[in-house]
């Protein structure tokens, strides 16, 4: 998402950076982002690119977390690389709790758009 936000006006570059990310070329991704930051003339865009570079640097070890498990897990086991099932369970639990207590979300109130009634 941050790649798309930082380079929204350059779809070809976005595609290349996403390909680097998904193909395990994290170092190449980081070098390209840093180079783009150096070549950028717009201060606002440079700030977005800087945020992206800082994010990649600070989370570099976790970019390919599930891939690092392949040598520690038996071949027959399945590695799950998404949190969809967990998020759905949380959604169900929260929904049930609200329904039991007769609560719901509303968009009323300008100060708090997600006010519980």
N, C-alpha and C positions, 0 to 999 in steps of 0.2 A: 504494500500500500504506500509506504514512504517513497519507494522508487517512482511510482506513478505520480505522486504529489510533487516530487522534486523535479521531475523531467516531463511534465504534462505536455509541453510544447514540442517534445522530441520522441515520437512514438517508436522510431527505429532504435534509438538508444535504450528506451525502456525495454524493448523486446530483447536486446542484446544483454542487458543487465539481468533481466529475469532468467534468461537462458543460463548465464553464468551462475546465478544463485541455485537454480535447480540441478545443474550438472556438476555441482561440487567444486566450482572454481571460485571460491570465496576470496582468495588473494587477488585474483584478476579483477573481480568485482570491486574490491576495495581500492585497488590502484586506479581503476577507471573513474570511480566516484571522486577520488582525490584530485585526479587530473582535471576533471570537469569543474571542480571547485576552484582550482587555480586559474582556469581559462574563463570563468564566468565574470561578466562585467556588471550585472545587476545585483545590487546589495541584498535585496529581498530574496532573490533566487539563490544567491550564494549562501544565505542563512539556512535555507531549506536543505541545500546540498551538504552544508556543514553538519546539520542535525542528522542527516542520513549517514554521513561518514562516521560521526561519533557513535551512532547507534550500532553500525556494523562492527566498529572496533570494540565497543564494550560488550557486545554479544557474540563475538566471533566464535568462541568455543562452543556456543550452543546452537549455531546455525545448522549444524549437521548432527544433532544429538542422537537421533534414532540410527543414523548410519554407524555411529561409534559402537553401537550395541551388537552389530552383526557378528563380530568375532567372539562375543561373550555368550551368545545365545545359540542353542542347537539349531541346526538347519531346518528341522521339522516345525519349529515354533514360528508363529506369525508375529511380525513386528507391527504394532499399530502406531501409525504416525499422525493420528488426528485425535481430537478431543470431542468429536461429534456426539458419541454415545454418552459421555459424561455430561456434556452441556444439555442434552435432551433430558436426562434424568433430573438435573437441577431444575430445569424448566417445569417438569411435571410436579416435582415436590413443591416448588413455590406456588404453582397454580392451584394445587390441592389445598395448601394452607390458606390461600386467599379465599377460595370458595367455601371452605368450612367456616371461616369467620365472617363471611358475607362482605368481604372487601373487594375493591376493584381499583384499577388505575383510571385516572381522569386527567384531561388536559385543562381543567378549570384552574384559575389562579395564575396570574401573570408572573408572580415571583417564583412559584414552584410548579413547573409544568407537569411533573410526575407526582403529584400529591396523592397520598393514600387517603381514601375516604372510608 
